[in-house]
């Protein structure tokens, strides 16, 4: 049987000469699906350590010292009292006991500044109001990882979801540990019908958790690609809700007795990309209002707010 399978694979390669969905090179075998092995190995994960909350790479030691005001002074203040200049964000980092990035530390303490205003975390609100507790991704939304996601979504190659989901499971294991269920970010029914699948559901199915589609879209929203952070928030405002009670994935005889399906649970919200976090935050808010104890986020890629 194994020889027969190899023969069929060889015949398919000769007749079809399939090309890699990312780089376009002719596939030598079909072991890695529609993407060549070189492209899979070219995926660059985020370098550790990561922010414990948003999942962004933490600044280097030199950057962190600069943020903390150690080694950076303003001339007038240095001449006046020899104290380093400390920004509100840097003061927040000093006060934060957790290993967090300056943006999340500033959000947690209510500090204002460029970091909190323009970062992905800032666009979704401060930690006092945010519903997402922790977030992780394989890496930055660029290069090969971006090409893989585009091939999955826009070229309709659902076979990419399986190895991509395994990469998510490998590189975002800390938010997976202790989670009870995985909830995919929903597509509007019209977009799902056009695409033929929801990529978030395909990715969630690879994570080893029960996948429960508890959130639905109440209306079709505009594409988020070209919208600003504020416009993205407005675009998804009230766009999500808990699925109607009669469609909850429980036995029919039990549906009437279940008040909420997530009460006290740690929910893993799954999507392909996180940019400003507006869509994920809107879904997480629905789950928190339904009684979820924690809402964590796992995505294939993230637009990281890098600070240099």
N, C-alpha and C positions, 0 to 999 in steps of 0.2 A: 504493500500500500504506500509506503514511504517513497519507493522508487517511482511509483505511478504518479504520486503528487509532484515529485521533482520534475518528472517528464512533462506533466501538464503545465507547470510553472515555466519551464524552458520554452515550451511551445507558445505560451502566451506572450513571453518576452520577445520571441522572434517575430510573431505575427503582429502584435499590437505595438511593440516598442514604446511602452509607456514612459512618459517623462516625469521627473520629480516635480511635485506641485510647488516647490519653493525655488529651486535653482534652474529647473528646466533640463537638467542632464538626464540621459537615458538610464532608467533603473536597471541595475544588474540582477536584482532579484526582488521578489515581492514580500520579503520577510518583514519589512518595515512599512508596509502599506504603500501609499502613494507618495511618500517622502523618502528620499535616500538617507542612508546611514550618516553621511557627512553632514547633512543639514540638521539631523537630530543632535549630533554631537556638537554642532555649532551654537546650540542654544546656551546662552550665558545666564546663569542664575545670579541673583543678587549676592554681593559679597557680604559675609557676616563680619561684625554683629549687626543685627537689625533692630529697629525700633520695636519695642514690645507691643505697641498699640497699632500703629499704621502699617508697619512692615517695611518702611523705607530703610535703606542702608544708613547706619549711623555715621556721622562725620568722622574723619580721621582724627588722630590724637591732636595734630596741629590745628585742624579746624575746630575741634572741641575746645582747646585751650583759648583759641581766638574768641569763640562764642562766650566762654566763661569770663573773658576780659583779662586773661593771663597772657601777657605778651603783646597786648595791643592797648595803646593809650592815646588820648587826645592831647595835643601839645599844651593847650591852655590849662587843662585840668592837671596834667602831669607837672606843669610848672607850679601850679597852685598848691597841690597837696600830695603829689606823687601817687595817686590812686589810679588804677586802671579804669578805663571806661567800660561800664557794664550796661548792656542793653536790657530792656524788659524781658526779652526772650531768654537772654543769658541768665538773668536772675531767676527765671522760672526753671531753667535746667538745673541750677544749683539747688533749688528747693525741692525738686522732684526726686523721690526715693527710687523710682523705677528707672530702667534703662530705656529712655525715650528720646526721640529727636527733639530739637529745639521747637519745632512747630507744635508738636503734641504737648510738650511741657508748657508752652505759652498758652495753649488752649485750656489746659487743666487749671492754670492759675488765673486765667482771664487777662493775661498780658496782651497788649496790642502791639502791632508792628507789622512790618512788611511780611515777615514769615507767616504769621497767623492769618494775614489777610489774603495772601495769594496762594498759599499751599493748598494741597488737595484736602488736607484735614480742615483747614480754615473754610474752604468753600462749602463743606458739609455741616459746618457748625462747630461750636466748641465742645469739649468732652463732657461738659456739664449738661449739654442738650443732645449730644450724639447718642444714637441707639446702637451703633456698631461698637463692640467692646474691643475686638482685636481683628487684625487683617493680615493676610499673607498672600504672596504671589510667587511664581517661579522667578520672574525677573522683569526687567524693564520692557515696556511696550515699544520695541524697536528691533531692527535687524531681522534675524531669522525667526524669532518668536512672533513678531508682528506678521511676518509672511505666513507662518503656520496658521495663525488665527484668521487671517484674511482668506486663506484657502479653505479652511473649515466652514466659515460663514458664507462667504460670497461666491466661492466656486463650488459650493455644495459638495464637500468631501467629508462626510461624517466619519469615515474610517480614521481620520486624524484624531478624533476625540479620545480614542482608547489609549494610545501612547502619550498623548498630551495630558490626559487625566492621571496617568501613572506618574508623570513628572510632577504634577501638582501634589500628588500624594507623597512623593519623595521629598520635595523641597518645602512643603508647608505642613509638615507632620505635627508641629507643635500646636496648631489650632485644631487639627483633626483629633488629637488625643482628648478624650473626655466628652466629645460631642455626641449627641444622641441621635439626631436626624440631619439629613442634608435637604435643604430647600432650594431648588433652582430659581433664579430670577426669571419670571415669566415673560413670554412674548405676547403681544396682542394677537388675537386669533387670526387676523387678516395677514399679518407678517409671517406667522407660523405656517399658515396654509400656503403662502407664496414660496417660502424657503423649504418646506417639507419636514422640518424638525426644529427643535429648540436646542441650540448648542449647549446651553447651560445644563439642560437635563442630561445630555450625552456625557458631559464632563462629570456631573454629579454621580452618575452611575458607576464611575471608575474608582470612587473613593472608599468603598467598603462600608458605607452607612446606608440605612434605609432611606430611600429617596421619596419624599412626600411633597407633592406640588400643592402647597397650602396657600400660596399667594397668587392672586390674579390681577391682570390689568383691567381697570375700569374704563379706560379710554385709550385711544391711540395717541401716542405722543410724537412730537417732531424728532427727527434724528438728532442725537446729541453732539455729533462730530464737530460742527462748526459753531456751537453755542458757547458763550462765556460761562464762567462758573455760576454767576447769579441767574443767568437765563436757564441753565440746566436745572437749578433748584426749582425755578418757577415752572419749568416744563413738566417735571414729574410730581408736582404738588397735587396730592389727592388722586394720583394716577394708579395707586395700588390699594388692594383691600384683601382681607381674608376671603378665601373661597366660600361660596355659599354653603350653609350648613348641610344641606342635603347632598352636596357633592364631596364632603369630607371622605377621605379613604378609610372609613371604618365599616364594619358589618352593619347592614341596614337596621337590624334590630337594636343596635347600640347607638346609632347616630343621634337619636332624640335625647339620650342621656348625657352625651358629651357636651360640656359647656365650652371648652376650648381644647384643641388638640396639642398645644405646646406649653401648657401651664407647667412651670418649673423646669422645663427642658433647656439644654444647651443646644442651640440651633446653629448649624453651619450653612450660611447663605453662599450659594455658588454662582459665579458668573465667569464670562470669558475675560473681560477687561475692566479694570477700575481706573477711571480718569480723575474726575473731581470727587467721586464717591457719592454723587447726588442720588443716582438710581438705587444704589445699595443702601444708602441711608434711608430712603423712602420706604423700601421693603422692610428694612430692619425695624423701623418705627411701627409698622403694622404688626410685626411679630412680637415686639415688646408690649404693645397695647393688648395683644392676645394672651399675655402672661409668660412669655419666654423669659427664663432667668438670665440667659446670656445669648447674644447674637454675635457670632464670629463670621468673618468673611474669608473665602478662599477664591482667588481668581488665577487664571493662567498668566496674566500679565498685569502690570500696574504702571501708570505714568508717575514715576517717582519724582518727588520734589527735592531735587539735588541742590545742595548748598556748597558753594566753593569759596 
